Amino acid sequence: MSGYFAGYLTEYFGKNISVREVSCKATGKNVCEHIISLAPTSPDQQNQLRGEIK
């Protein structure tokens, strides 16, 4: 679903959108949750999204 959301929102807004799934009902969670943001434009931003740097 994250890829579908990212593609749809990227087309809709005309900006590169990133969608990350943080909770999934298929893995036993109560709901599926996604974080939606502008896609990172640099390696530092990608690492920050992964929680590797603060």
Buried (B, 14 or more C-beta within 10 A) or exposed (E): EBEEBBEEBBEEEEEEBBBBBEEBEEEEEEEBEBEEEEBBEEEEBBEEBEEEEE
